[in-house]
Amino acid sequence: MASRERRAGSVLLLPELAGALTRLAGPNRALAARLMGKMREDLATFELVPTDIAHAELAYRLAADRRLRGADAVHLATACLLAREFRRRFRFVTSDRDQAAAARAERLAVIVVG
């Protein structure tokens, strides 16, 4: 990661990643603990952005206009708000094709993983 690169995301990253990783680990508690520890390490390098009413209103519009699930709309709203605030192009990372299309429609650079 370049030293000037900023990593940020919605606070919803915490529960969404925790749920995904514990489901991935299944009944293996040791694996779940390792995955959760790694997630916390990685997220320590992120600025986690809280959601306020203006943020929720933008997510509402994105969910309605782009037909996104609620959490996906919050993540996209976070990226849109950060891009506006800092007047620069952010790379939006997702594994969801609908979310990627919506991010492109909002003029964000998109990286699709998985």
ABEGO torsion letter per residue (X at the ends): XBAABBBBBBAAAAAAAAAAAAAAAEABAAAAAAAAAAAAAAAAABBBBBBBAAAAAAAAAAAAAAGBBAAAAAAAAAAAAAAAAAGBBBBBBBABAAAAAAAAAAGBBBBBBX
